[in-house]
Amino acid sequence: MEFDMYRFGSNLDTILRYKGRTQKDLAKAIGGSEAMVSKWMHGVSLPSTKSILKISYIYDISIDELMEGVLVV
C-alpha cells in the first residue's frame, strides 16, 4: 500500500473536526509542534510510525481509519 500524504492530511483533518480538536490540541497531545501537524495536514510531510500510533491511541481510532479515511463511529 502506498502512503498518500494528501489523503492522510484530509483524514486527519476529518478526525480532528469530528473529535472537536485542533491542530494545537494534537501537537500538544503527541509532544510535537503545531507546524509539524500543519505539514501533515497539508500533505507536505508524513508523520513517523510512532506519531501515527500515538494519534490512533489518543483519538481512539484504528490505523485503518487514520490512513484510509474509513471513520467508524
N, C-alpha and C positions, 0 to 999 in steps of 0.2 A: 504494500500500500504506500502510495506517495503522500508525503506530508504537505498539504496545501496551506501556505501561510495565510492567505486571504480568507479561506474557509474557516480556519482556526480563529482568526480575529473576529469574524462575523459570529461564530458560535459563542465565543467568549462574551461578546457584547450582548447577545441574546440572553445568556445565562445571568450576567450581571443585572440586566434590566429585570428579568423575571424574579431574581432574588432581592431586588431593591437595593443593590450595592453599586458602588462607584469604582472607578479605576484606583482612586486613592485608597478605598477600603481594601481592595485586592492587594495592592502594593504593600500596605501595612501588614496584612494577614500573612503574606508569604515572605516578608522581610526584604522586599525589593523597593525599587523606585517607581514613581508614577511614570517617569519617562520610559522605563523598561516595559511596563504594562501597555503604555500607549503604542510603542513599537510593535508589540504583539498584535494589538487590536487593529492596527493599520497595515498589517501584513509586511512590515519592514524586517522583522526578525522573528525567530522562533524561541519559545521557552525551552529550558532544559527539561530533561525527563523528570528530574527532581521537582521542578516547578509544576509540571503537569500533574504529578502525583499529589502535590500539596493542594492545588486548585480542586482536584477531584475530591479530596478528603474534606477540605474546608466547606465546599458548597454542596457536599453530599450528592455528587453526580458521578456517573461512570465515566471511564476514559472514552468509551464509545460516544456518549452524549457530548463530551467535550470536543472530541476530534471529528465526529461525523455529523454533529448537529441534530441528533435524534434525542430530543429532550423528553424524558419520561417523567410525567407529573402524576 
